[in-house]
Amino acid sequence: MRVERMKLVASSEGVSIHCPEKGRFSFFNSPYPSHRSFTGIDLYPEKRFNEAAPSPVAGKVTKIRWVKCPKGKMFDGSTRDCVILLRSLENPERWIKILHVSPLVNVGDVVEPGDDLGMLLRSGFFNFWTDPHVHVEVRKPSDPIRARGGFKLERVIRVKASRVVNELRGRVVESKPEYSLVALNERFENGIPVRLNGQIGLLDAGIPHYGWVGIHTDVNPSLGGIVRLCKRELGKIRSAYSNMCISDCNLLFTLNGKPVGLSLYLFPSSPPLVKIVPRRPGELDLKKLDEASIVIS
């Protein structure tokens, strides 16, 4: 079994959650309920579908359950997803729910962070631009599977930001029909920074398509605070927990005159990239090294 280098990024109820050191993670870049209630995190190991995913936690496999999921929209995906339940080795009174992985482990196996857990599924729950990832929640043993009901998560990795982004302009570093990745001309650490009531936070969101935005800070945000992206009002804070908050989204984005979405994440150990999402696969004609300038309206 191969062990991958991991970095501690979140915790809940004494359970430590790790992200691949060269990957990325997101609390809020998803339309599903746990990501609006601070109870779910997605970990992206920068692998292809059907490649092995590392375990984000230390646990003993307690149950494996396959569930039906919708047919993929504008992509060929699996019509089954898998729920892997592990009893935490750090807090045996808590279970860990993991989604989107076809298991290489069996009930009774014990895994540590970085151990191979299973193969990354292209689930029908995804959108066409969704990359392979592992979804994680911390649960009560009596209620491990429902879409709601997990324990709130704490982000433990510190976010670094000393200035905000002034423009969304950069070079395409990867392009495919589903999306393009852009490295901004301005260089930042961990994520894309915004202004938040005189403080600086990092965006974690799918905008505007999910209709709301997650922000990470090193302070406790206040409800009603205004979030500004490139000096434009992005939205107001509607909910907050610990050093994270959620705002609404009042801005739209275009590239070369076409509406686009932006997918934004946190990167533990590498500069952030901006994912540009077309309305339909193949709609954007971008090539590697092209300059991309995103217009905000």
C-alpha positions in Angstrom: 0.0 0.0 0.0 1.4 3.4 -1.0 1.4 6.3 1.4 1.0 9.8 0.1 2.3 12.9 1.8 -0.6 14.7 3.5 -1.2 18.0 5.3 -3.6 18.6 8.2 -6.3 21.1 7.0 -9.4 20.5 9.2 -10.8 18.8 12.3 -14.0 18.0 14.1 -14.8 16.2 17.3 -11.2 15.2 17.7 -11.0 13.8 14.2 -8.2 15.1 12.0 -8.7 15.6 8.3 -5.8 15.7 5.9 -5.4 16.9 2.3 -2.7 15.7 -0.1 0.2 18.1 0.2 0.1 18.8 -3.6 -3.7 18.9 -3.8 -6.4 21.4 -2.9 -9.5 21.5 -0.8 -12.8 23.2 -0.5 -15.5 23.6 2.2 -17.9 25.6 0.1 -17.5 24.9 -3.7 -20.5 22.6 -4.0 -24.3 22.9 -4.2 -25.0 20.2 -1.5 -26.3 20.9 2.0 -23.3 20.0 4.0 -21.2 22.6 2.3 -23.6 25.3 3.4 -23.7 24.2 7.0 -19.9 23.9 7.6 -20.1 20.2 7.9 -18.5 18.9 4.7 -15.1 19.2 3.0 -13.9 18.1 -0.4 -10.3 17.0 -0.9 -8.8 17.0 -4.4 -5.7 14.8 -4.7 -4.8 16.0 -8.3 -5.4 12.6 -9.7 -7.5 11.3 -12.6 -10.7 9.4 -12.3 -10.1 5.7 -11.6 -6.8 6.5 -9.9 -6.2 5.7 -6.3 -7.3 8.2 -3.6 -5.4 8.6 -0.3 -7.3 8.3 2.9 -7.8 11.7 4.6 -8.2 10.2 8.1 -7.2 7.5 10.5 -10.0 5.0 10.9 -11.3 1.4 10.8 -13.6 0.5 7.9 -17.0 -0.2 9.5 -19.4 -0.3 6.5 -19.4 0.1 2.7 -22.6 1.0 1.0 -23.3 1.6 -2.7 -26.1 4.1 -3.5 -27.8 5.2 -6.7 -27.0 8.6 -8.1 -28.4 10.6 -11.1 -27.1 10.2 -14.6 -24.4 12.8 -15.4 -25.5 15.9 -17.2 -23.3 16.5 -20.3 -20.8 13.9 -19.2 -20.6 10.1 -18.8 -20.5 9.3 -15.1 -21.3 6.4 -12.8 -24.9 5.9 -11.8 -23.7 4.5 -8.5 -21.7 6.2 -5.8 -20.1 4.6 -2.7 -20.3 5.6 1.0 -17.4 4.4 3.0 -17.9 4.6 6.8 -14.9 4.5 9.1 -14.7 4.5 12.9 -12.2 7.2 13.9 -9.1 5.9 15.5 -8.7 9.3 17.3 -12.3 9.4 18.6 -14.0 6.0 18.5 -17.3 7.7 19.3 -17.3 9.3 15.9 -17.6 7.9 12.4 -16.3 9.4 9.2 -18.4 9.4 6.1 -16.5 9.3 2.8 -18.0 9.6 -0.7 -17.0 9.3 -4.3 -14.4 6.5 -3.9 -14.7 2.9 -5.1 -13.1 1.1 -2.2 -9.8 -0.9 -2.3 -10.4 -1.6 1.4 -12.7 -4.1 3.1 -14.7 -3.9 6.3 -12.3 -4.3 9.2 -9.3 -2.8 7.5 -7.5 0.0 9.2 -6.1 3.0 7.3 -4.0 6.0 8.2 -3.8 9.3 6.3 -2.1 8.8 2.9 -2.9 5.1 2.6 -4.7 4.1 -0.6 -8.4 4.0 0.2 -10.0 3.4 -3.2 -10.4 4.5 -6.8 -11.8 8.0 -7.6 -15.3 7.8 -9.1 -16.9 10.2 -11.6 -20.2 10.3 -9.8 -23.5 11.3 -11.4 -23.8 13.8 -8.4 -21.0 15.8 -10.1 -21.2 18.6 -12.6 -19.4 18.2 -15.9 -16.5 20.4 -14.6 -16.1 18.6 -11.3 -12.6 17.1 -10.7 -12.0 13.8 -8.9 -12.2 14.4 -5.1 -13.0 12.8 -1.7 -15.9 14.1 0.3 -15.6 13.9 4.1 -18.0 14.4 7.0 -17.7 13.6 10.7 -20.9 11.8 12.0 -22.6 10.2 14.9 -22.6 6.4 14.6 -26.4 6.4 14.9 -26.8 8.8 11.9 -23.9 8.2 9.5 -25.3 8.5 6.0 -28.0 11.2 5.7 -27.2 14.3 3.5 -27.6 16.5 6.7 -26.6 16.1 10.2 -22.8 16.0 10.4 -20.7 17.9 12.9 -19.3 21.3 12.1 -15.7 21.4 10.8 -12.9 23.7 11.9 -10.3 24.8 9.4 -7.0 24.4 11.1 -4.6 25.4 8.3 -3.7 29.1 8.4 -4.6 31.1 5.3 -2.0 33.6 4.2 -3.1 36.9 2.5 -1.6 40.4 2.9 -3.3 42.1 -0.1 -6.3 41.7 -2.3 -6.6 40.8 -5.9 -7.0 43.8 -8.2 -7.9 42.1 -11.5 -8.8 38.6 -12.7 -6.2 38.4 -15.5 -3.6 35.7 -16.2 -2.3 32.9 -18.4 -4.0 29.7 -19.2 -2.0 26.8 -17.8 -4.4 24.0 -18.8 -7.4 23.9 -21.1 -9.9 21.2 -21.8 -13.6 21.2 -23.0 -14.9 21.1 -19.5 -12.8 24.0 -18.1 -9.6 26.0 -18.3 -7.2 26.8 -15.4 -5.6 30.2 -15.2 -2.6 31.4 -13.2 -3.3 35.1 -12.3 -0.6 37.6 -13.1 -0.7 38.7 -9.5 0.9 36.0 -7.3 -0.8 34.8 -4.1 -0.6 32.0 -1.5 -3.2 29.4 -0.7 -6.2 31.2 -2.5 -7.7 34.2 -4.2 -8.0 37.1 -1.6 -10.9 39.5 -1.1 -11.7 42.4 1.2 -13.9 41.7 4.1 -14.8 44.6 6.5 -11.2 45.9 6.4 -9.8 42.4 6.7 -8.6 40.0 4.0 -10.1 36.6 3.3 -9.7 33.8 0.7 -12.5 32.7 -1.6 -13.7 29.2 -1.7 -16.6 29.0 -4.1 -18.3 28.1 -7.3 -19.6 31.5 -8.5 -22.0 32.6 -9.7 -23.6 29.2 -10.4 -24.1 28.1 -6.8 -25.5 31.5 -5.8 -23.4 31.8 -2.6 -19.7 32.3 -1.7 -17.5 30.9 1.0 -14.7 32.9 2.6 -11.8 31.9 4.9 -10.3 34.4 7.3 -8.0 34.5 10.4 -10.7 36.3 12.4 -14.3 35.6 13.3 -16.4 37.4 10.6 -19.4 39.5 11.5 -22.9 38.9 10.0 -23.8 41.6 7.5 -20.2 42.4 6.5 -19.6 43.3 2.9 -17.3 41.2 0.7 -15.5 42.9 -2.1 -13.8 41.3 -5.1 -11.6 43.6 -7.2 -13.2 46.5 -5.5 -16.7 45.4 -6.5 -19.3 44.3 -3.9 -19.6 40.6 -4.1 -22.1 40.1 -1.4 -22.9 40.3 2.3 -22.1 37.7 5.0 -25.2 35.6 5.8 -23.8 33.0 8.1 -20.5 32.4 9.9 -18.8 29.7 11.9 -15.3 29.9 13.5 -12.9 31.5 11.0 -15.2 30.9 7.9 -18.3 32.6 6.5 -20.8 32.5 3.7 -22.0 35.4 1.7 -24.5 35.8 -1.2 -23.2 36.5 -4.7 -24.2 39.6 -6.6 -21.7 39.5 -9.4 -21.5 37.9 -12.9 -18.5 37.0 -14.9 -17.7 37.0 -18.7 -14.7 36.0 -20.7 -14.4 37.0 -24.4 -18.0 38.2 -24.2 -19.3 34.8 -23.0 -20.8 34.1 -19.5 -18.5 31.9 -17.3 -18.4 30.5 -13.8 -15.4 30.5 -11.5 -14.4 27.6 -9.3 -12.0 28.6 -6.5 -10.3 26.5 -3.9 -7.7 26.6 -1.1 -4.2 25.2 -1.9 -2.1 24.0 1.1 1.3 24.2 -0.6 1.1 25.8 -4.0 -0.1 29.0 -5.7 -3.8 29.1 -6.4 -5.3 28.6 -9.8 -8.7 29.9 -11.1 -10.9 27.4 -12.8 -13.0 29.0 -15.6 -16.2 27.1 -16.4 -18.2 27.5 -19.6 -21.9 27.1 -19.8 -21.4 24.0 -21.9 -18.3 21.8 -22.6 -16.3 23.2 -25.5 -17.9 26.6 -25.5 -14.7 28.5 -24.6 -11.9 28.5 -27.2 -8.9 28.8 -24.9 -5.5 27.3 -25.4 -2.5 26.9 -23.2 -0.6 30.1 -22.7 -3.5 32.3 -23.9 -4.0 35.4 -21.9 -7.4 35.4 -20.2 -9.1 38.5 -18.7 -12.3 37.9 -16.8 -14.7 40.8 -16.8 -16.9 41.4 -13.6 -20.3 42.9 -13.9 
